[in-house]
Amino acid sequence: MTINNEFKSLKEIFNEALELRNLDVKKLSEMTDIPVHYLSALSSGDPRKLPASPYVRGYLSKIADILKIDVNSLLEAYKQETLLWPAKSSGPEDKLPPNRFALKSKRKITVIAAAVAGVLAILIFLAFQFSGFLGNPQIEITNPVENETIVASPTIKLAGIINPQDKLTINNEEILAKSDGRFEKDFSLQPGPNAVEFKVKRFLGKEVIVTKIITYQPETVTE
């Protein structure tokens, strides 16, 4: 948009551009993130309410971009007016308008924290998954408890607990454990010592072998 800026003040250029765009200072403030009281100061031509010069120039650049006018015209008008009154120097309270399209610092921290938490959760999950494939398996034999046992019955119920993800064989016969890892097996015995081998194997890990000696001594019948 072209505005005839010859001999016009900053106030006149600003207000004319607002009118042509059918805007007011409140709406322009929402579009630029420039405080309303600074825009009102431009509209009323009151330089005493404007911030330091570097910030005014930043505001004028944003205003020119939104109102589609020549930024050099605004800056030149501002330069001419600074000859009539001293411009403020910047202070700790002055700040440039924030970039409306940039992530706020808090939001960035939140996003980064969420990403880190997500990565950690994945790593923990993978660690638990791989622990089920690697490492040393465990087995607890609840019957028989002793390594050497003497029984009078031709059968014995073998029982114990393993990790249900591990593979269990008893004397090379695969035994399926329940979902909680418990297993049972009715085992037939021959008279005399019987070697019972419990072998537990983890998928990508090692295997553990436990051997129990169960001696079957039939009861002697006396007449």
C-alpha positions in Angstrom: 0.0 0.0 0.0 1.3 3.5 -0.9 0.7 6.4 1.4 1.7 10.0 0.5 4.1 10.7 3.3 5.3 14.1 2.2 5.3 16.5 5.2 3.3 14.0 7.3 4.2 13.3 10.9 4.6 9.8 12.3 1.2 10.2 13.9 -0.5 11.0 10.6 1.2 8.2 8.7 0.3 5.7 11.4 -3.3 6.7 11.8 -3.9 6.8 8.0 -2.5 3.3 7.6 -4.7 2.1 10.5 -7.8 3.6 8.9 -7.0 2.1 5.4 -6.6 -1.3 7.0 -9.8 -0.8 9.1 -7.9 -1.5 12.3 -7.6 0.1 15.7 -4.7 0.0 18.2 -6.2 -2.8 20.2 -6.5 -5.1 17.2 -3.0 -4.1 16.0 -1.6 -4.9 19.4 -3.1 -8.5 19.1 -1.5 -8.9 15.7 2.0 -7.5 16.6 2.3 -8.2 20.4 3.1 -4.6 20.9 1.6 -3.1 24.1 -1.5 -1.1 23.4 -0.2 1.9 25.4 2.8 2.2 23.0 0.5 2.1 19.9 -1.8 4.6 21.5 1.2 6.9 22.0 2.0 6.6 18.3 -1.6 7.3 17.5 -1.8 10.4 19.7 1.6 11.7 18.8 2.9 11.6 22.4 6.6 10.7 22.3 6.9 10.8 26.1 5.0 7.5 26.3 7.3 5.6 23.9 10.2 3.4 24.9 13.8 3.8 24.0 14.7 4.4 20.3 16.0 0.9 19.5 12.7 -0.6 20.7 10.6 2.0 18.8 12.4 1.0 15.6 11.6 -2.6 16.2 8.0 -1.8 16.8 7.8 0.3 13.6 9.3 -2.6 11.5 6.6 -4.9 12.8 3.9 -2.3 12.3 5.0 -1.7 8.7 5.0 -5.4 8.0 1.4 -5.9 9.3 0.0 -2.7 7.8 1.8 -3.3 4.5 3.5 0.1 4.3 7.0 1.3 3.6 9.1 0.8 6.8 11.5 3.5 5.7 8.7 6.0 5.6 7.9 5.3 9.3 11.5 5.3 10.3 12.2 8.6 8.5 9.2 10.2 10.1 10.3 8.9 13.5 13.9 10.2 12.8 12.5 13.7 12.0 10.5 13.8 15.2 13.4 12.8 17.3 15.0 16.0 16.2 12.3 17.9 18.1 12.4 15.9 21.4 15.2 13.8 22.9 14.7 10.0 22.5 14.8 7.8 25.6 17.7 5.5 26.2 17.0 1.8 26.8 16.6 0.5 30.3 15.9 -2.8 32.1 12.1 -2.4 31.6 12.3 -2.1 27.9 11.9 -5.2 25.7 11.2 -6.0 22.1 7.8 -7.6 21.2 8.1 -11.4 21.3 8.0 -13.4 18.1 4.4 -14.8 17.9 5.5 -17.7 15.8 8.4 -18.8 18.1 8.1 -21.4 20.8 8.0 -19.8 24.2 10.9 -20.8 26.5 8.6 -22.7 28.9 7.0 -24.6 26.1 10.4 -25.5 24.7 11.4 -26.8 28.2 8.2 -28.8 28.4 8.7 -30.3 24.9 12.3 -31.2 25.7 11.4 -32.7 29.1 8.6 -34.8 27.5 11.0 -36.0 24.8 13.6 -37.0 27.4 11.0 -38.8 29.5 9.8 -40.6 26.3 13.3 -41.8 25.5 13.9 -42.9 29.0 10.6 -44.8 29.0 11.5 -46.6 25.8 15.0 -47.5 27.1 13.5 -48.9 30.4 11.0 -50.9 28.4 13.7 -52.3 26.1 15.9 -53.1 29.1 13.1 -55.2 30.6 12.4 -56.8 27.3 16.0 -57.8 26.7 16.3 -59.0 30.3 13.8 -61.6 29.3 16.1 -62.9 26.5 19.6 -62.3 28.0 21.3 -63.3 31.3 21.1 -66.3 33.6 17.7 -68.1 34.0 16.5 -69.0 37.5 14.7 -72.1 38.8 13.3 -73.0 42.2 12.5 -76.7 42.7 9.9 -77.0 45.4 9.6 -80.8 45.1 11.8 -82.6 45.8 13.6 -80.0 47.9 16.7 -82.1 48.8 19.3 -83.1 46.2 19.0 -86.7 47.2 15.6 -88.1 48.2 14.3 -91.6 49.0 10.7 -92.4 48.3 8.6 -95.5 48.6 6.2 -94.7 45.7 6.8 -95.5 42.0 5.8 -91.9 41.0 6.6 -88.5 42.3 5.2 -85.1 41.5 8.0 -82.8 40.4 7.3 -79.1 41.0 9.0 -75.7 40.9 9.0 -72.2 39.6 10.8 -70.6 36.6 10.5 -67.5 34.5 7.6 -68.3 32.1 9.6 -66.9 29.2 12.4 -69.5 29.8 12.4 -73.0 28.3 12.3 -75.9 30.8 13.1 -79.6 30.1 13.1 -82.5 32.6 15.3 -85.3 31.3 15.1 -83.7 27.8 11.3 -83.5 27.9 9.9 -80.0 27.5 7.6 -78.9 30.3 5.4 -75.9 29.9 5.1 -73.6 32.9 1.9 -71.7 33.8 1.7 -67.9 33.3 3.0 -67.3 36.8 6.0 -69.6 36.1 4.9 -72.6 38.2 5.2 -76.1 36.8 4.3 -79.7 37.8 5.1 -83.1 36.3 4.2 -86.6 37.4 7.4 -88.5 37.0 7.7 -92.4 37.0 10.6 -93.9 38.9 12.5 -97.1 38.4 13.6 -99.1 41.5 16.9 -97.7 42.8 18.5 -94.3 42.1 16.9 -92.1 39.4 18.7 -89.1 38.1 16.3 -86.2 37.3 17.8 -83.4 35.3 16.1 -80.0 35.3 17.4 -77.7 32.5 16.3 -74.1 32.1 17.4 -72.2 29.0 16.9 -68.4 28.3 16.4 -67.5 24.6 19.6 -65.5 24.1 21.2 -66.2 27.4 22.7 -69.1 29.3 21.2 -72.3 30.6 21.1 -73.7 34.2 21.0 -77.4 35.0 20.0 -78.8 38.4 20.1 -82.6 39.0 18.2 -84.4 41.7 18.8 -88.0 42.7 15.5 -89.7 43.7 15.9 -93.3 45.0 12.8 -95.5 44.7 12.8 -98.1 47.4 9.6 -100.2 47.2 8.2 -101.2 50.6 9.0 -104.8 51.5 5.9 -106.9 52.2 6.4 -109.3 55.1 4.1 -112.3 55.7 
